[in-house]
C-alpha cells in the first residue's frame, strides 16, 4: 500500500495568532537577505521597528521570529521551499511549540479521523495560557489510545502520557490530553475542528485526499466510532453531516453503504452507516493499521 503525501498547508492561514519561527533555515535565509548591509541599514530598508540586539536574537535563535515578519521578508514561496515547520506560540518557551506537518499525509488523516470520531478540541477561557487550548481523547480501549499517542508524537514532535482516570460515575477510562495553541489552531484552521456541537461535525476537504488518505481517515473513525460485529461494519454518529460525509467517502473509494436513523426518546437521533461488502474494507483497514502501527 502506497502511503502518499499530498497537499501543502499554507502557513499564511495562521497569521495573526502570535506564532513565531525558531528555525536555523529561516535564520540563515534572513542573514542571506541582509547580504552586505549592516543591521541598521537592513532594518531601515525593510522598515523593521526593532533594535539591533533583537535582530541578532532572531538570527541566533535566542527568540522566535514572528511568522508575519518572516512571510513579509521572505515570501510564502521561499518559506515553503525552506520547509520550515517548527512554530512557537510563545517568544522563547519550548513548551509552547509544535512541529507542524508541511504536507498532508496518511498518518495525519488517521489522526483527523480519531478527532472527528471521539476527540475534543477546546479553548477554555479563565485557564492559564498553556492550559487554555487543548486536544484530548477519552476512551476505554488502551490499544487505540496508544495508536493515537504514537501518531500525535510522530506528526507534531512531542509526547504526552496516557493517564488512567476515574470518572464521576465510577468508570475508569484512559485520558490523553495535549495543551498546545499551535496544534489547536493548525487543526482548527485547516480541518475546521474545534468547539462544536456533535450533531454539526463533518469531514472537511476530503475531495483533495488520496485514496489511502481516505482509508486512513475511515480507520480513525472506525477505531473511535465504528464497529465490526456479526459480519457488519458500521460507523456511528449523531451528525447528519458526518453521516453524509462518511457515505460519500466510502463511495469515493469504491464501497456502497446503507444509512439508518434511530430515535431514542427525547434524545437527538443517531445515524448508522453500514458498509456493503464489509469483509473487503475491513481487510484494507487492517492492512493499513498494520503498516502504520505494527511495523
C-alpha positions in Angstrom: 0.0 0.0 0.0 1.4 3.4 -1.1 1.4 6.0 1.7 1.3 9.1 -0.4 1.7 12.7 0.8 -0.2 15.4 -1.0 -1.4 18.9 -0.3 0.8 21.6 1.2 -0.5 23.5 4.2 -0.3 27.3 3.7 1.0 28.8 6.9 -0.5 32.2 5.9 -3.7 30.8 7.3 -2.1 31.1 10.8 -1.3 34.8 10.6 -2.5 36.9 13.5 -2.2 34.3 16.2 1.2 35.4 17.6 3.2 32.4 16.3 7.0 32.6 15.8 9.7 30.6 14.0 12.8 29.3 15.7 14.4 27.6 12.8 18.0 27.7 11.6 16.9 27.6 7.9 14.7 30.7 8.4 17.5 32.5 10.3 20.0 31.6 7.5 17.6 33.0 4.9 17.3 36.3 6.7 21.1 36.5 7.0 21.4 35.9 3.3 18.7 38.5 2.6 20.7 41.0 4.6 23.7 40.4 2.4 26.5 43.1 2.9 24.2 45.5 4.6 24.9 46.3 8.3 22.0 45.6 10.7 20.8 49.2 10.9 20.7 49.5 7.1 18.8 46.3 6.8 16.3 47.3 9.5 15.7 50.7 7.8 15.3 49.1 4.3 12.6 46.8 5.5 11.1 49.2 8.0 11.6 46.8 10.9 10.9 48.6 14.2 13.2 46.5 16.3 16.7 47.0 17.8 19.9 45.6 16.5 20.0 43.3 19.5 16.5 42.0 18.8 17.5 41.1 15.2 20.6 39.3 16.5 18.4 37.4 18.9 16.3 36.3 16.0 19.2 35.1 13.9 20.9 33.3 16.7 17.6 31.7 17.7 17.5 33.1 21.1 14.0 34.4 20.4 11.5 33.3 17.8 10.9 35.4 14.6 7.3 36.4 14.1 5.5 34.4 11.4 4.2 37.6 9.8 7.7 39.1 9.6 9.1 36.0 8.0 6.4 35.9 5.4 6.8 39.7 4.7 10.5 39.4 4.2 10.9 36.1 2.5 7.5 35.4 0.9 5.4 32.3 1.2 7.1 30.5 -1.8 10.5 30.8 -0.1 9.2 29.6 3.2 7.5 26.7 1.5 10.8 25.7 -0.2 12.7 26.0 3.0 10.3 23.5 4.6 10.4 25.2 8.0 7.9 23.6 10.3 8.7 24.4 14.0 6.3 27.1 15.3 6.2 28.6 18.8 3.2 30.3 20.4 5.4 32.0 23.0 8.6 34.0 22.5 11.1 31.6 23.9 9.2 28.7 25.6 9.9 25.2 24.1 6.8 24.1 26.0 4.6 26.1 23.6 6.0 24.8 20.4 4.9 22.1 17.8 6.3 20.7 14.6 3.6 21.2 12.0 3.3 18.9 9.0 4.1 20.7 5.8 2.0 18.3 3.7 -1.0 16.1 4.1 -0.1 12.5 5.0 -1.8 9.2 5.7 -0.9 9.3 9.4 -2.3 12.8 9.7 -5.6 11.7 8.1 -5.8 8.9 10.6 -5.4 11.3 13.4 -8.1 13.6 11.9 -10.4 10.7 11.8 -9.9 9.9 15.5 -10.5 13.5 16.4 -13.7 13.7 14.4 -14.8 10.4 15.9 -14.0 10.8 19.6 -11.6 13.7 20.1 -12.2 17.1 21.7 -10.7 20.5 20.8 -11.4 23.2 23.3 -10.4 26.8 24.1 -11.3 27.5 27.7 -11.2 31.0 29.0 -10.1 31.6 32.5 -7.4 28.9 32.5 -3.6 29.5 32.3 -2.2 30.3 28.9 -0.8 26.9 28.4 -4.0 25.1 29.5 -6.5 27.2 27.6 -6.0 25.4 24.2 -6.2 21.6 24.2 -6.9 18.5 22.2 -8.0 15.5 24.3 -9.2 11.9 23.9 -11.1 9.7 26.5 -11.7 6.0 25.9 -11.7 2.5 27.4 -9.5 0.9 24.7 -5.9 1.3 25.7 -4.6 -0.1 22.4 -6.4 2.5 20.3 -5.4 5.4 22.5 -1.8 4.2 22.3 -2.1 4.4 18.5 -3.4 7.9 18.8 -0.5 8.8 21.1 2.0 7.4 18.6 0.5 9.2 15.6 0.4 12.5 17.6 4.0 12.2 18.6 5.3 11.4 15.1 3.3 14.2 13.5 3.7 17.1 16.0 7.0 16.2 17.6 6.1 15.9 21.3 4.6 13.2 23.5 2.1 13.2 26.4 1.5 10.3 28.9 -1.7 8.3 28.8 -3.5 8.6 32.2 -5.9 6.2 33.7 -8.6 8.2 35.5 -11.8 7.5 37.4 -15.0 9.3 36.2 -17.7 10.7 38.4 -19.9 7.7 37.6 -17.1 5.3 38.9 -15.9 4.1 35.4 -12.2 4.0 34.7 -11.0 5.3 31.3 -7.8 6.3 29.6 -7.2 10.1 29.0 -4.7 11.6 26.6 -4.6 15.4 26.7 -2.4 17.9 24.8 -2.3 21.6 25.7 -0.8 23.4 22.7 -2.0 26.5 21.0 -0.1 25.8 17.7 -1.6 22.4 17.3 -5.1 23.6 18.3 -5.1 26.3 15.5 -3.5 24.0 12.9 -6.4 21.6 13.4 -8.9 24.4 13.6 -7.8 26.5 10.6 -7.0 23.6 8.2 -9.6 21.0 9.2 -12.4 23.1 10.7 -12.1 21.2 14.0 -12.8 22.9 17.3 -15.5 23.6 19.8 -18.8 22.5 18.2 -21.9 20.5 18.8 -21.6 16.8 18.0 -24.5 17.0 15.5 -22.7 19.5 13.3 -19.3 17.8 12.9 -18.2 16.7 9.5 -15.2 16.0 7.2 -13.6 19.0 5.6 -11.9 19.0 2.2 -12.0 15.2 1.6 -12.1 15.8 -2.2 -8.3 16.5 -2.2 -7.3 13.4 -0.4 -5.7 10.3 -2.0 -7.4 7.0 -1.7 -5.1 5.8 1.0 -5.6 9.0 3.0 -9.4 8.5 2.8 -8.9 4.9 4.1 -6.8 6.3 6.9 -9.5 8.8 7.9 -12.0 6.0 7.9 -9.6 3.9 10.0 -9.5 6.7 12.6 -13.3 6.9 12.6 -13.6 3.1 12.8 -11.2 3.0 15.8 -13.2 5.7 17.7 -16.8 5.5 16.5 -17.2 2.3 14.5 -17.7 -1.5 14.9 -17.3 -4.8 13.1 -19.6 -7.4 14.5 -21.5 -10.3 13.1 -20.2 -9.5 9.6 -21.4 -5.9 9.7 -19.1 -2.9 9.5 -20.8 0.3 10.8 -19.9 3.9 11.6 -22.0 5.8 14.2 -22.7 9.5 14.6 -25.3 11.9 15.8 -24.3 14.3 13.0 -26.3 14.3 9.7 -23.4 16.0 8.0 -20.9 13.4 9.1 -23.3 10.6 8.1 -23.4 12.0 4.6 -19.7 12.6 4.5 -18.9 9.0 5.5 -21.2 7.7 2.9 -19.6 9.9 0.3 -16.1 8.9 1.4 -17.0 5.2 1.1 -18.4 5.8 -2.4 -15.3 7.6 -3.5 -13.1 4.6 -2.6 -15.4 2.1 -4.1 -17.8 1.0 -1.4 -21.6 1.3 -1.2 -23.4 1.9 2.1 -26.8 1.9 3.8 -27.9 4.5 6.3 -30.1 4.0 9.3 -31.7 6.5 11.6 -32.5 5.7 15.2 -34.6 7.8 17.5 -34.5 7.2 21.2 -37.0 9.1 23.3 -36.2 12.7 23.7 -32.6 12.3 22.6 -31.2 13.5 19.3 -31.3 10.8 16.6 -28.3 8.6 16.0 -27.2 7.6 12.5 -25.6 4.3 11.4 -23.7 4.0 8.1 -23.4 0.3 7.2 -20.8 -0.7 4.6 -21.7 -3.1 1.8 -19.0 -5.8 1.1 -17.6 -5.1 4.6 -15.1 -8.0 4.6 -13.1 -6.4 1.8 -13.0 -3.0 3.5 -12.1 -4.4 6.9 -9.1 -6.2 5.3 -8.0 -2.9 3.8 -8.3 -1.1 7.2 -6.4 -3.9 9.0 -3.6 -3.8 6.4 -3.3 0.0 6.8 -3.3 -0.4 10.6 -0.5 -2.9 10.3 1.6 -0.6 8.2 1.0 2.5 10.5 1.4 1.0 13.9 2.8 -2.5 13.9 5.8 -2.4 11.6 
